[in-house]
Amino acid sequence: MISREDFVSRFGGVFEHSPFIAERAYDNGSVREPLTALSVHAALAAVFRAASREERLGVLSAHPDLAGRLAIAGELTEDSRKEQSGAGLDRLSPAEHARFSELNSAYVEKFGFPFIIAVKGLGKDDILSAFERRIGNGRDEEFVTATAQVERIALLRLTSMLPEGE
């Protein structure tokens, strides 16, 4: 069986900057070998869903703005950098960058956490369209949408690390 230390080291960042999720999943006995993307995701997602609203808000808040200041400064996690780059967010025109910055600011002001979307398979126009649509959501609806996106991002990250499994 994988040790707690190794499990947390390997999967503690799957939910952005939130190793407590991997720690709790290991500690509650829901981690089973063989480790597959689906089994680890089920264990981690169950912990995320059981976390307090404040803890889930903390996970949401740990995500970077899309095409934001951390990306410009080169301070994204490796996963976030690859995800944003794959969607073309590192190649925005000045006008596109200004629009993302404007939406990022308005979104955080309205909801209290950054806009989160699983960008894999999406282009910048798809992301911008979702951004513009979702900013009209109510706070509770957007909290639910953002937490679902966090879980999707986690699954995509795990799928790149482990066999899919059943």
QUIHU-V587183 format. One record per residue. N is the residue number from 0. NEAR is the number of other ideal C-beta (glycine too) atoms within 8 Angstrom. Layout:
n=N near=NEAR
n=N near=NEAR
This chain:
n=0 near=3
n=1 near=8
n=2 near=6
n=3 near=8
n=4 near=6
n=5 near=8
n=6 near=12
n=7 near=12
n=8 near=7
n=9 near=8
n=10 near=12
n=11 near=11
n=12 near=10
n=13 near=11
n=14 near=11
n=15 near=13
n=16 near=6
n=17 near=11
n=18 near=9
n=19 near=8
n=20 near=15
n=21 near=14
n=22 near=11
n=23 near=9
n=24 near=14
n=25 near=10
n=26 near=7
n=27 near=7
n=28 near=4
n=29 near=9
n=30 near=12
n=31 near=7
n=32 near=6
n=33 near=7
n=34 near=9
n=35 near=11
n=36 near=13
n=37 near=10
n=38 near=12
n=39 near=15
n=40 near=12
n=41 near=9
n=42 near=12
n=43 near=16
n=44 near=10
n=45 near=10
n=46 near=13
n=47 near=15
n=48 near=6
n=49 near=5
n=50 near=10
n=51 near=5
n=52 near=5
n=53 near=6
n=54 near=9
n=55 near=12
n=56 near=11
n=57 near=9
n=58 near=16
n=59 near=14
n=60 near=9
n=61 near=8
n=62 near=11
n=63 near=11
n=64 near=12
n=65 near=15
n=66 near=13
n=67 near=12
n=68 near=6
n=69 near=10
n=70 near=17
n=71 near=6
n=72 near=6
n=73 near=5
n=74 near=5
n=75 near=10
n=76 near=9
n=77 near=6
n=78 near=9
n=79 near=13
n=80 near=10
n=81 near=8
n=82 near=11
n=83 near=14
n=84 near=9
n=85 near=8
n=86 near=12
n=87 near=9
n=88 near=14
n=89 near=8
n=90 near=4
n=91 near=11
n=92 near=5
n=93 near=6
n=94 near=6
n=95 near=11
n=96 near=10
n=97 near=8
n=98 near=9
n=99 near=16
n=100 near=10
n=101 near=8
n=102 near=13
n=103 near=14
n=104 near=8
n=105 near=9
n=106 near=13
n=107 near=12
n=108 near=6
n=109 near=8
n=110 near=10
n=111 near=6
n=112 near=10
n=113 near=13
n=114 near=13
n=115 near=10
n=116 near=10
n=117 near=8
n=118 near=12
n=119 near=8
n=120 near=3
n=121 near=10
n=122 near=7
n=123 near=10
n=124 near=6
n=125 near=8
n=126 near=14
n=127 near=12
n=128 near=8
n=129 near=10
n=130 near=14
n=131 near=8
n=132 near=7
n=133 near=11
n=134 near=11
n=135 near=4
n=136 near=8
n=137 near=5
n=138 near=8
n=139 near=6
n=140 near=8
n=141 near=11
n=142 near=12
n=143 near=8
n=144 near=10
n=145 near=13
n=146 near=12
n=147 near=8
n=148 near=11
n=149 near=15
n=150 near=11
n=151 near=9
n=152 near=12
n=153 near=14
n=154 near=11
n=155 near=10
n=156 near=10
n=157 near=14
n=158 near=9
n=159 near=5
n=160 near=8
n=161 near=10
n=162 near=6
n=163 near=8
n=164 near=9
n=165 near=4
